[in-house]
Amino acid sequence: MDDDDDDALSDDREWSLGFLERARRDDDLEAWRFPSKAGGAPAWMDPVRVPRASALETNEGERMAFLCQVYAPVDAEASAFHRTVYVFVNGTRGGETHARGGARAFRGQLPRANAFYGWDPVAEGEAGRALTAEETATRRARCDWWDASAAATKTYPEYELVVETEERGEGDAMGGVECVDGDVGGDMTAEEIDAIEAAVVDEDMEQLATFHVMLKNDPEQVLRYCPEPGAKPLWPSVTHAPNTDNIPHCERCGAPRKFEFQILPTIISQLGVDAESDSALDFGSIAVYTCSKSCAPVACDEGDDRTGAYAEEYVLVHPPLNQ
């Protein structure tokens, strides 16, 4: 087993897990609630200077589908008092999401004092401020895909993404499964260990077994989040795992990027994707790397600005396991 994969099972970092649930109230997923969510339309943090439509296309010029967003403020950075990372995928040829440009991530953030949200949270039963006619026109000129009149672009049903700290028992790793001499144990039965050992005929089989162990304790998890230094994604294979050695530095400030979260293939079935469809979303795992300084996105001149208030980050995708 690769050392990185052993670390993924046995590290003592705090991981948070994401689960899909139906929203409790109608307005829980509105932008002024700063939601983590999957499907539906993106709840843009800055609702005016949204990414341009051209930035939300694959390299082949196909319109991307909104997959999910994760609200993740950074306490040490005043400009990131509110902070959300948005992930988009190939909505036309979902099986090619691992191809270059087939998945994109954008980071948006605002200080506590900003033009759109009050100093304190909006009270229950109340709504955030509406955009002016001028603000609405500006947003629509940049990208109007998710306006009410363009409901067809809401590719996946909408869910709240509830994030909870992963529970581990004393001495356990990865939610109750500990790594012993390169094998997996903990809460697994002897029969399960024997079955995995019998199946491990090469590195890929061992890696896949490790990946399934990760999912075993919380099979409904769709996201794993850990912004701590040194955290790494766990891929379902060795042969097709993306190369994580050359993650590019932030193009805006030059700081190195770091792993922030991993989207698991369990999200596909939970979003009700028809696996038989030619356009069905399919991937082994998606890892998102963000600026380690969480630098404030700075808009360029209107003619050069592709993303407005949003900084594009770096995404790696493991291809579907059946490829």
C-alpha positions as a Markdown table, in Angstrom:
| # | Residue | x | y | z |
|---|---|---|---|---|
| 1 | Met | 0.0 | 0.0 | 0.0 |
| 2 | Asp | 1.3 | 3.5 | -0.9 |
| 3 | Asp | 2.4 | 5.6 | 2.0 |
| 4 | Asp | 0.0 | 8.3 | 1.1 |
| 5 | Asp | -2.9 | 5.9 | 1.2 |
| 6 | Asp | -1.8 | 4.5 | 4.5 |
| 7 | Asp | -1.8 | 8.1 | 5.8 |
| 8 | Ala | -5.3 | 8.7 | 4.5 |
| 9 | Leu | -6.5 | 5.9 | 6.7 |
| 10 | Ser | -4.5 | 6.6 | 9.8 |
| 11 | Asp | -3.9 | 10.3 | 10.0 |
| 12 | Asp | -5.2 | 12.2 | 13.1 |
| 13 | Arg | -6.5 | 15.2 | 11.2 |
| 14 | Glu | -10.1 | 16.2 | 11.7 |
| 15 | Trp | -12.2 | 15.4 | 8.7 |
| 16 | Ser | -15.7 | 16.6 | 8.1 |
| 17 | Leu | -18.2 | 14.5 | 6.1 |
| 18 | Gly | -21.0 | 15.8 | 3.9 |
| 19 | Phe | -24.4 | 14.2 | 3.6 |
| 20 | Leu | -27.4 | 15.1 | 1.4 |
| 21 | Glu | -30.7 | 16.0 | 3.1 |
| 22 | Arg | -33.8 | 17.7 | 2.0 |
| 23 | Ala | -33.9 | 21.3 | 3.3 |
| 24 | Arg | -36.0 | 21.9 | 6.4 |
| 25 | Arg | -37.3 | 25.3 | 5.4 |
| 26 | Asp | -38.0 | 26.8 | 1.9 |
| 27 | Asp | -35.4 | 29.5 | 2.4 |
| 28 | Asp | -32.6 | 27.4 | 3.9 |
| 29 | Leu | -30.8 | 27.2 | 0.6 |
| 30 | Glu | -31.1 | 30.9 | -0.3 |
| 31 | Ala | -27.8 | 32.8 | -0.6 |
| 32 | Trp | -28.4 | 34.9 | 2.5 |
| 33 | Arg | -28.4 | 31.6 | 4.6 |
| 34 | Phe | -24.9 | 30.8 | 3.3 |
| 35 | Pro | -25.8 | 27.2 | 2.5 |
| 36 | Ser | -23.7 | 24.2 | 1.6 |
| 37 | Lys | -25.9 | 22.5 | -1.0 |
| 38 | Ala | -26.0 | 20.2 | -4.1 |
| 39 | Gly | -28.0 | 20.5 | -7.2 |
| 40 | Gly | -30.5 | 23.1 | -8.2 |
| 41 | Ala | -29.0 | 26.5 | -9.0 |
| 42 | Pro | -25.8 | 28.0 | -7.4 |
| 43 | Ala | -26.6 | 30.3 | -4.5 |
| 44 | Trp | -24.0 | 32.9 | -5.5 |
| 45 | Met | -22.4 | 34.7 | -2.6 |
| 46 | Asp | -21.8 | 37.8 | -4.7 |
| 47 | Pro | -25.0 | 37.7 | -6.7 |
| 48 | Val | -23.9 | 40.4 | -9.2 |
| 49 | Arg | -20.4 | 39.8 | -10.4 |
| 50 | Val | -20.9 | 36.1 | -11.0 |
| 51 | Pro | -18.6 | 34.1 | -13.3 |
| 52 | Arg | -19.2 | 34.8 | -17.0 |
| 53 | Ala | -21.0 | 32.1 | -19.0 |
| 54 | Ser | -17.7 | 31.5 | -20.9 |
| 55 | Ala | -16.0 | 30.5 | -17.7 |
| 56 | Leu | -18.7 | 27.9 | -17.0 |
| 57 | Glu | -18.1 | 25.8 | -20.1 |
| 58 | Thr | -16.0 | 22.8 | -20.8 |
| 59 | Asn | -12.9 | 23.1 | -23.1 |
| 60 | Glu | -15.3 | 22.0 | -25.9 |
| 61 | Gly | -17.6 | 24.9 | -25.2 |
| 62 | Glu | -20.3 | 22.8 | -23.6 |
| 63 | Arg | -22.4 | 24.3 | -20.8 |
| 64 | Met | -21.4 | 23.0 | -17.4 |
| 65 | Ala | -23.9 | 21.7 | -14.8 |
| 66 | Phe | -23.8 | 23.0 | -11.2 |
| 67 | Leu | -22.9 | 20.1 | -8.9 |
| 68 | Cys | -22.5 | 21.5 | -5.4 |
| 69 | Gln | -21.2 | 24.3 | -3.2 |
| 70 | Val | -19.4 | 24.2 | 0.2 |
| 71 | Tyr | -19.6 | 27.1 | 2.7 |
| 72 | Ala | -16.2 | 27.3 | 4.3 |
| 73 | Pro | -15.2 | 30.6 | 6.0 |
| 74 | Val | -11.5 | 31.2 | 6.9 |
| 75 | Asp | -11.2 | 32.8 | 10.3 |
| 76 | Ala | -7.7 | 34.1 | 9.7 |
| 77 | Glu | -8.6 | 36.0 | 6.6 |
| 78 | Ala | -10.9 | 39.1 | 7.1 |
| 79 | Ser | -11.9 | 39.1 | 3.4 |
| 80 | Ala | -13.1 | 35.4 | 3.8 |
| 81 | Phe | -15.6 | 35.9 | 6.7 |
| 82 | His | -18.1 | 34.5 | 4.2 |
| 83 | Arg | -16.5 | 32.0 | 1.8 |
| 84 | Thr | -18.0 | 29.4 | -0.5 |
| 85 | Val | -16.4 | 27.0 | -3.1 |
| 86 | Tyr | -18.6 | 26.1 | -6.1 |
| 87 | Val | -18.1 | 23.0 | -8.2 |
| 88 | Phe | -19.4 | 22.5 | -11.8 |
| 89 | Val | -19.1 | 19.4 | -14.0 |
| 90 | Asn | -19.7 | 18.3 | -17.6 |
| 91 | Gly | -23.5 | 18.2 | -17.8 |
| 92 | Thr | -23.6 | 17.1 | -21.4 |
| 93 | Arg | -21.1 | 14.2 | -21.3 |
| 94 | Gly | -20.9 | 13.3 | -17.6 |
| 95 | Gly | -18.7 | 10.3 | -18.2 |
| 96 | Glu | -16.0 | 12.7 | -19.4 |
| 97 | Thr | -15.9 | 14.9 | -16.4 |
| 98 | His | -12.3 | 13.7 | -15.8 |
| 99 | Ala | -11.2 | 15.1 | -19.1 |
| 100 | Arg | -9.4 | 18.5 | -19.0 |
| 101 | Gly | -11.9 | 21.2 | -18.3 |
| 102 | Gly | -14.6 | 18.7 | -17.5 |
| 103 | Ala | -14.8 | 20.0 | -13.9 |
| 104 | Arg | -14.3 | 23.5 | -12.5 |
| 105 | Ala | -14.3 | 25.1 | -9.1 |
| 106 | Phe | -14.8 | 28.8 | -8.2 |
| 107 | Arg | -14.1 | 30.4 | -4.8 |
| 108 | Gly | -16.1 | 33.4 | -3.7 |
| 109 | Gln | -15.7 | 35.3 | -0.5 |
| 110 | Leu | -16.8 | 38.5 | 1.2 |
| 111 | Pro | -15.8 | 40.3 | 4.4 |
| 112 | Arg | -18.4 | 40.7 | 7.2 |
| 113 | Ala | -19.1 | 44.2 | 6.1 |
| 114 | Asn | -20.3 | 44.0 | 2.5 |
| 115 | Ala | -22.9 | 45.3 | 0.0 |
| 116 | Phe | -25.2 | 42.3 | 0.1 |
| 117 | Tyr | -25.5 | 40.9 | 3.6 |
| 118 | Gly | -25.9 | 42.4 | 7.0 |
| 119 | Trp | -23.5 | 42.3 | 9.9 |
| 120 | Asp | -25.7 | 39.7 | 11.6 |
| 121 | Pro | -27.5 | 36.7 | 10.1 |
| 122 | Val | -31.0 | 37.2 | 8.7 |
| 123 | Ala | -33.6 | 36.3 | 11.2 |
| 124 | Glu | -35.8 | 33.2 | 10.7 |
| 125 | Gly | -38.8 | 34.1 | 8.5 |
| 126 | Glu | -37.1 | 37.1 | 7.0 |
| 127 | Ala | -35.4 | 37.5 | 3.6 |
| 128 | Gly | -32.2 | 39.0 | 2.5 |
| 129 | Arg | -32.2 | 42.2 | 0.4 |
| 130 | Ala | -33.4 | 42.0 | -3.2 |
| 131 | Leu | -31.1 | 43.1 | -6.0 |
| 132 | Thr | -31.8 | 46.4 | -7.7 |
| 133 | Ala | -32.8 | 46.4 | -11.4 |
| 134 | Glu | -29.3 | 47.6 | -12.3 |
| 135 | Glu | -27.6 | 44.7 | -10.3 |
| 136 | Thr | -29.9 | 42.2 | -11.9 |
| 137 | Ala | -29.1 | 43.4 | -15.4 |
| 138 | Thr | -25.4 | 43.2 | -14.6 |
| 139 | Arg | -25.7 | 39.6 | -13.3 |
| 140 | Arg | -27.8 | 38.5 | -16.3 |
| 141 | Ala | -25.3 | 40.1 | -18.7 |
| 142 | Arg | -22.6 | 37.9 | -17.2 |
| 143 | Cys | -24.6 | 34.6 | -16.9 |
| 144 | Asp | -28.3 | 34.1 | -16.7 |
| 145 | Trp | -28.4 | 30.3 | -16.9 |
| 146 | Trp | -30.0 | 29.8 | -13.5 |
| 147 | Asp | -32.7 | 32.5 | -13.7 |
| 148 | Ala | -36.2 | 31.4 | -13.3 |
| 149 | Ser | -36.7 | 31.5 | -17.0 |
| 150 | Ala | -33.8 | 29.1 | -17.5 |
| 151 | Ala | -34.9 | 26.4 | -15.2 |
| 152 | Ala | -33.9 | 23.6 | -17.6 |
| 153 | Thr | -30.2 | 24.3 | -16.6 |
| 154 | Lys | -30.9 | 23.0 | -13.1 |
| 155 | Thr | -29.5 | 19.6 | -14.0 |
| 156 | Tyr | -29.7 | 17.9 | -10.6 |
| 157 | Pro | -32.4 | 17.9 | -7.8 |
| 158 | Glu | -31.6 | 20.3 | -4.9 |
| 159 | Tyr | -30.4 | 19.1 | -1.5 |
| 160 | Glu | -28.9 | 20.6 | 1.5 |
| 161 | Leu | -25.3 | 19.4 | 2.1 |
| 162 | Val | -25.1 | 18.8 | 5.8 |
| 163 | Val | -21.5 | 18.7 | 7.1 |
| 164 | Glu | -20.7 | 16.8 | 10.3 |
| 165 | Thr | -17.4 | 16.0 | 12.0 |
| 166 | Glu | -16.2 | 12.4 | 11.3 |
| 167 | Glu | -16.5 | 10.3 | 14.5 |
| 168 | Arg | -13.6 | 8.1 | 15.4 |
| 169 | Gly | -13.2 | 5.8 | 18.4 |
| 170 | Glu | -10.0 | 5.9 | 20.4 |
| 171 | Gly | -7.2 | 4.3 | 18.4 |
| 172 | Asp | -9.4 | 4.1 | 15.3 |
| 173 | Ala | -8.6 | 5.5 | 11.9 |
| 174 | Met | -11.0 | 6.5 | 9.2 |
| 175 | Gly | -14.2 | 6.2 | 11.2 |
| 176 | Gly | -13.5 | 3.0 | 13.1 |
| 177 | Val | -11.2 | 1.2 | 10.7 |
| 178 | Glu | -7.5 | 1.1 | 11.7 |
| 179 | Cys | -4.5 | 0.3 | 9.7 |
| 180 | Val | -2.3 | -2.5 | 11.0 |
| 181 | Asp | 0.8 | -3.7 | 9.2 |
| 182 | Gly | -0.6 | -2.5 | 5.9 |
| 183 | Asp | -3.9 | -4.4 | 6.3 |
| 184 | Val | -7.2 | -2.9 | 7.4 |
| 185 | Gly | -8.9 | -3.9 | 10.6 |
| 186 | Gly | -10.8 | -2.2 | 13.5 |
| 187 | Asp | -14.5 | -2.8 | 13.1 |
| 188 | Met | -14.2 | -5.2 | 10.2 |
| 189 | Thr | -15.0 | -8.9 | 10.7 |
| 190 | Ala | -12.4 | -11.6 | 10.1 |
| 191 | Glu | -14.5 | -12.7 | 7.1 |
| 192 | Glu | -14.4 | -9.2 | 5.6 |
| 193 | Ile | -10.6 | -9.0 | 6.0 |
| 194 | Asp | -10.1 | -12.4 | 4.4 |
| 195 | Ala | -12.3 | -11.4 | 1.5 |
| 196 | Ile | -10.3 | -8.2 | 0.9 |
| 197 | Glu | -7.0 | -10.1 | 1.2 |
| 198 | Ala | -8.2 | -12.7 | -1.3 |
| 199 | Ala | -9.1 | -9.9 | -3.7 |
| 200 | Val | -5.9 | -8.0 | -3.4 |
| 201 | Val | -4.0 | -9.2 | -6.4 |
| 202 | Asp | -2.4 | -5.9 | -7.4 |
| 203 | Glu | -2.1 | -2.3 | -6.2 |
| 204 | Asp | -5.3 | -1.3 | -7.8 |
| 205 | Met | -7.3 | -3.9 | -6.0 |
| 206 | Glu | -5.7 | -3.0 | -2.8 |
| 207 | Gln | -6.4 | 0.7 | -3.4 |
| 208 | Leu | -10.0 | 0.0 | -4.2 |
| 209 | Ala | -10.4 | -2.0 | -1.1 |
| 210 | Thr | -8.9 | 0.9 | 0.9 |
| 211 | Phe | -11.4 | 3.3 | -0.7 |
| 212 | His | -14.3 | 1.1 | 0.2 |
| 213 | Val | -13.0 | 0.8 | 3.8 |
| 214 | Met | -13.1 | 4.6 | 3.9 |
| 215 | Leu | -16.8 | 4.6 | 2.9 |
| 216 | Lys | -17.8 | 1.6 | 5.1 |
| 217 | Asn | -18.5 | 3.5 | 8.3 |
| 218 | Asp | -20.5 | 6.2 | 6.7 |
| 219 | Pro | -21.8 | 4.8 | 3.4 |
| 220 | Glu | -24.1 | 7.8 | 2.7 |
| 221 | Gln | -21.2 | 10.4 | 2.8 |
| 222 | Val | -20.8 | 12.3 | -0.5 |
| 223 | Leu | -18.0 | 14.7 | 0.6 |
| 224 | Arg | -14.9 | 14.6 | 2.7 |
| 225 | Tyr | -13.5 | 18.0 | 3.9 |
| 226 | Cys | -10.1 | 18.7 | 5.5 |
| 227 | Pro | -8.3 | 22.0 | 5.0 |
| 228 | Glu | -5.5 | 21.1 | 7.4 |
| 229 | Pro | -1.9 | 21.1 | 6.0 |
| 230 | Gly | -0.9 | 17.8 | 4.5 |
| 231 | Ala | -4.4 | 16.4 | 3.9 |
| 232 | Lys | -4.7 | 14.4 | 0.7 |
| 233 | Pro | -7.6 | 12.8 | -1.3 |
| 234 | Leu | -7.9 | 9.0 | -1.3 |
| 235 | Trp | -8.3 | 7.8 | -4.9 |
| 236 | Pro | -10.1 | 4.5 | -5.8 |
| 237 | Ser | -7.2 | 3.3 | -7.9 |
| 238 | Val | -3.4 | 3.7 | -8.3 |
| 239 | Thr | -3.2 | 3.3 | -12.1 |
| 240 | His | -5.7 | 6.0 | -12.9 |
| 241 | Ala | -5.1 | 8.3 | -10.0 |
| 242 | Pro | -4.4 | 11.9 | -11.0 |
| 243 | Asn | -0.9 | 13.2 | -10.4 |
| 244 | Thr | -1.0 | 15.4 | -7.3 |
| 245 | Asp | 2.7 | 16.4 | -7.4 |
| 246 | Asn | 2.4 | 19.5 | -9.5 |
| 247 | Ile | -0.7 | 21.4 | -8.3 |
| 248 | Pro | -0.3 | 24.9 | -9.7 |
| 249 | His | 0.1 | 27.9 | -7.4 |
| 250 | Cys | -2.7 | 30.5 | -7.2 |
| 251 | Glu | -2.6 | 32.6 | -10.3 |
| 252 | Arg | -3.7 | 35.7 | -8.4 |
| 253 | Cys | -1.3 | 35.8 | -5.5 |
| 254 | Gly | 1.3 | 33.1 | -6.1 |
| 255 | Ala | 0.6 | 31.2 | -2.9 |
| 256 | Pro | 0.6 | 27.4 | -3.1 |
| 257 | Arg | -2.7 | 25.7 | -3.4 |
| 258 | Lys | -3.8 | 23.0 | -0.8 |
| 259 | Phe | -6.3 | 20.2 | -0.8 |
| 260 | Glu | -9.6 | 21.3 | 0.7 |
| 261 | Phe | -12.2 | 18.7 | -0.1 |
| 262 | Gln | -13.1 | 15.5 | -2.1 |
| 263 | Ile | -16.4 | 14.7 | -3.7 |
| 264 | Leu | -17.2 | 11.0 | -3.7 |
| 265 | Pro | -19.0 | 9.1 | -6.4 |
| 266 | Thr | -21.8 | 8.3 | -3.9 |
| 267 | Ile | -23.3 | 11.7 | -4.8 |
| 268 | Ile | -24.2 | 10.4 | -8.3 |
| 269 | Ser | -26.8 | 7.9 | -7.2 |
| 270 | Gln | -28.1 | 10.1 | -4.4 |
| 271 | Leu | -28.8 | 12.9 | -6.9 |
| 272 | Gly | -30.9 | 10.4 | -8.9 |
| 273 | Val | -28.7 | 10.4 | -11.9 |
| 274 | Asp | -29.9 | 7.9 | -14.6 |
| 275 | Ala | -26.8 | 5.7 | -15.0 |
| 276 | Glu | -28.1 | 4.4 | -18.4 |
| 277 | Ser | -28.2 | 7.9 | -19.9 |
| 278 | Asp | -25.5 | 8.8 | -22.4 |
| 279 | Ser | -24.9 | 12.0 | -20.6 |
| 280 | Ala | -25.0 | 10.5 | -17.1 |
| 281 | Leu | -22.5 | 12.0 | -14.6 |
| 282 | Asp | -19.8 | 9.4 | -13.8 |
| 283 | Phe | -16.4 | 9.8 | -12.0 |
| 284 | Gly | -14.2 | 8.0 | -9.5 |
| 285 | Ser | -13.7 | 11.0 | -7.2 |
| 286 | Ile | -13.2 | 14.8 | -7.5 |
| 287 | Ala | -10.6 | 16.7 | -5.5 |
| 288 | Val | -10.6 | 20.5 | -5.1 |
| 289 | Tyr | -7.4 | 22.4 | -4.3 |
| 290 | Thr | -7.7 | 26.1 | -3.2 |
| 291 | Cys | -5.4 | 29.0 | -2.5 |
| 292 | Ser | -3.7 | 28.4 | 0.8 |
| 293 | Lys | -3.9 | 32.1 | 1.6 |
| 294 | Ser | -7.6 | 32.3 | 0.4 |
| 295 | Cys | -6.6 | 35.6 | -1.3 |
| 296 | Ala | -9.5 | 38.0 | -2.1 |
| 297 | Pro | -10.6 | 37.7 | -5.7 |
| 298 | Val | -9.9 | 41.0 | -7.4 |
| 299 | Ala | -11.8 | 42.0 | -10.5 |
| 300 | Cys | -9.8 | 43.1 | -13.5 |
| 301 | Asp | -10.9 | 45.6 | -16.1 |
| 302 | Glu | -14.3 | 44.7 | -17.5 |
| 303 | Gly | -12.8 | 43.6 | -20.8 |
| 304 | Asp | -10.4 | 41.2 | -19.2 |
| 305 | Asp | -12.4 | 39.9 | -16.2 |
| 306 | Arg | -13.7 | 36.3 | -16.7 |
| 307 | Thr | -14.7 | 35.5 | -13.2 |
| 308 | Gly | -15.6 | 38.8 | -11.5 |
| 309 | Ala | -15.9 | 38.2 | -7.7 |
| 310 | Tyr | -14.8 | 34.6 | -8.1 |
| 311 | Ala | -11.4 | 33.0 | -8.3 |
| 312 | Glu | -11.1 | 29.8 | -10.3 |
| 313 | Glu | -9.4 | 27.1 | -8.3 |
| 314 | Tyr | -7.8 | 23.7 | -9.3 |
| 315 | Val | -9.7 | 20.4 | -9.7 |
| 316 | Leu | -8.5 | 16.9 | -10.2 |
| 317 | Val | -10.9 | 14.1 | -11.3 |
| 318 | His | -10.3 | 10.3 | -11.1 |
| 319 | Pro | -12.0 | 8.7 | -14.1 |
| 320 | Pro | -15.0 | 6.4 | -13.7 |
| 321 | Leu | -14.1 | 3.0 | -12.3 |
| 322 | Asn | -15.5 | 1.2 | -15.3 |
| 323 | Gln | -13.0 | 2.8 | -17.7 |
